[in-house]
Amino acid sequence: MINIPNYRILKELGSGGMGAVYLAEHELIKRKVAIKVLHKHLVSNKEFIKRFRREAELLATLDHPNIVRLNEYFEHEGYLCLIMEYVDGMELDQHINKVSGPINEAELIPMFKQILEAIGYAHKKGLVHRDIKPANILISKDGKIKVLDFGIAKMMCDDKGLTNAGVQVGTVAYMSPEQVQAEKVDLRTDTYSLGVTLYQMAVGQVPYANSNVFDTQLQIVSKPFPNPRDIYPGISDRLLKILE
């Protein structure tokens, strides 16, 4: 287990290709935080270090009630750490898969409005998230939405971004056509991913639910969304019109 000054690690919350996230408690004030740590085998990779530090820089510019807050960034004994607000809740995809299935309109609309407010705020700051999906959206126990994981986000004015045209980034099922084709992205990229997220919230699954990555990419660039009522006949007329 890692050793971070002033914090007691309670458990690992999750792990991905770039880093692991731990639940920790400050030893003096007893406040719980989420600590994102770059994987040890990546700390010698200059590009991953640059990307991790860039995430910290971007998060430091964001102060919104629907975006997970960065408290502190530091490097200690070879570890690179983001000390972040801890949200006691559930990822939106888990909520859909294990609790709600398709979310009823009365619950969905206020949830999605909070997501829009978070991403709209980031866009006003000139930031494109590039990986909007339910797994990067938390629902706290009191029902508040928190968007997280700006690890592959990009400033619109940053021509020296870590990923440019010709490099494909994002999660395939939520990618926009320009992401699939590794073209230059802008704010509309997030708008498309928000549409996929809304679709999943409304009907319980993504528009193109294929196990084959190539088939998914082909459908994204060549086909409109499937009729939501073919998947979930109970979708309201109002949501159906929005998704059309």
N, C-alpha and C positions, 0 to 999 in steps of 0.2 A: 504494500500500500504506500502511496506517495506521502511525503511529509511536507506540509506547507505551514510556514510560520503563522502562529496565532489562530489556526483553524484545526478543528478535529474532524477528520473525515469519517462520515457515518456510513456511507455505502455508495456504490457505483450506480448511477441512474441510467447510463447508457453509453454506448461506444460506437463510433463510426470510423470511416476510413482515415480521417484527419486527427481525431482526438477522442478522448473519453470525458464524460461529465460526471461529477461526483456531488453528492449532497454532503455539505459540511456545516459545521456550527462554529461561530466565533467563540473562542475560549473565554473571553471576558464578558461580552455583552449578550452571548447566547443567541445571536441572530443566525438563522439558517440562510445559507447561500448555495448557489449552484456554481461549481468551479469547473470550467472547461480547460482541459490540459492537452496540449499537443502531444501526440504519441512520442514516446522516447526515441523510437527508431527514426523519427522524422526531424529531430532537432539538429541533425547535421546537414539537412537539406535546405539550402539557402532559399529556394523558391517557396517551400512550405512555411519557413520562418517568416518570410516576407508577407505571405498571404495571411498568416495568423496575426501578425502585428497590424496588418492593414484592416483586418476585421475589428481589432480593438480601436483603431483610429476612427473607423466609421461608426461603431457603436457609441463612441464618446460624443458624437455630434447629435445623437438622437435622445430626445427627452419627451416621451409620449406615454400616456397611461396604458396604451394597448401594445406597447413594445417592451420586451424584457430589457430591464435597465442594466447597464454595465456599471459596477461599483468601483472596480479597480483592475489594473493590469500590472503584472510584475513577472520577473524572471528570477528563478531561484534554483541553484544547484542543477542547472541543465534543464529545468522545467520552465515552460512558457504557460502562463495561467491567466485566464479571464475569470475574475470574481464577479458573478452576476446575481441579479435578483432571483430568488428561488420562488417558483410558482407551484403551490401545492394544488395539483389538479391532474387533468388528463389531456393527452393529445387528441385533437379533433378526429383524426382517423380512428383512434381507439374508441372514441365515443360513438362514432358511426357504426363501427364493426361490432362492438360489444354491448352498447347500451341502447342506442336509438334506432339503428337502421336509418332509412330516410327520415330526415328531421322535419317535423311539421312546421308549417309556415309561421305560426305564431312564435315559435322558438327560433327558427332559422333567420328571419329578417333582422331582429336586433343583434344576433350573433354576427351576421355578415356585415352589418353596418359598422360594427367595431373593427372588423378586419379591414374594411374599406378606409376607415378613418386612419388606421395605422399605416397602411400602404400609401394613402394619399399624403400623409404627413412626410413619409420618407421621400416620396416623389417631389414634394415641394422643396426638400433639401437637395434635390438633384440626384437621388439615389435610386438605382434599379435593384430590386432584391434578387431576381433571377432564379429563385428556387421556392416560390410560393406553392405550398401544398398543405393538406391537413396535418401531416406529421410535423410541420413547423409552426403549428398554431396550437396553443395551450388554452384550455378552458379551466379557470380556477374554480375552486369549490363554491365560490359565491357568484359564479356565472360570468366573470370578467374574461374577455379575450386578451391573450398576449401572443404577439408574433415574435418569433425568435429565429435564430440561425441566419445571420447576414454574412456567412463565411464566403460566399461567392458573389456577394453584392458588388456593384460597380457604380462609381460616380459618373454621371453623364459627361462631365467636363474632363474626365481623366482619360486622355488618349494613350496613356502608358499603363492601362489596366493590365492586370495579371492574366486575363483571358480576353482575346480579341477575336475578330472575325477569323474563321478557319479553325476555331477551337470550340468544341461542343461542351456546354456545361448545363447542369440542371438535372432534374429527375424526369426520365423519359415520358411517363404518362401525363405529366403536367407541362411539358415543353410546348412552347409556341412553334409555329412552322419555321420561323427564322432561327430559333435555337436548334431545331432538328437539322437544319441545313447549314449550321455553323456560320450564319451571317451576323452582321452587326445588329445588336439589340438596342431597344430604347424603352420608354415607359410603357408602350403598348405590349411589350413582352409580358410584363406583370399583369396587364389587363387580361390577356388571354389565359394566363395561369389562374387568375381569380375566377374566370368563367368556368374553368375545369373544376375548381374547388367548389364553386356554387352548385354545379351539376352533381358532384358527388354528395354534397350535403342534401340535395333535393331528392335524389333517386337511390342513394346508397352505394353507388360505384362510379368509377371514372368512365368517360365516354368510350374510350378504347381500352378495354380490359383484356389485353392479349399477353400471353406469356412470352411471345416472340417479339423481341425488341424491334427488329426490322419491320415486322408487320404493323406494330404500333406507330412507328415513325412514318411509314407509308400512308397510313390512315390520317395522321395528323396533317400531312401536307396535301392530301388529295380529297378528303371527304369532310362533309359537315358533321356536326355532332349527330349521333343517332337520336331519333325521336324519344324524348324522356319518358313518354307514356308507354313506349314499348318495353321499358325496363320497370317502371313503377307507375301503374295506371292511376294511383291515388294522388299524383302530383296536382297541385291546384292550377287553375287556369292562369292565375297571376304569375306564378313561377314559370309555367310553361311559356308564357309570352316573353318573359325576361330571357329565358334560355334560348329562345328562337332567334 
